[in-house]
Amino acid sequence: MPAPWTAYAEVVDHIFRVVPDATPTRSDFLQICYANDISDDVVDGFDALREGVMFKSADEVRDALQQLGQIAD
C-alpha cells in the first residue's frame, strides 16, 4: 500500500543529512527501515526500487517512488 512522502522523507532525509554526498541505493534505505522499525508500507515502497540505482538527492528518490506508484497522494 502506498505511503505518504513524509514517511519516506524521514529515512531519505536522514541519509542525506548524515552523509550529504551519499548516493544511497535501495538496500541502504531498507537497512535503515529495518533498524528503526519503520512501517511496512514504507519498507514495501523502498523495496520496489530497482537494486543498484544510486540516488543523488531526495528529489530523485521521491520521483522514483512516485513513478512506481508508491507515494500516496
Helices and strands as residue ranges (DSSP letters): H 5-18, H 26-35, H 40-47, H 58-67
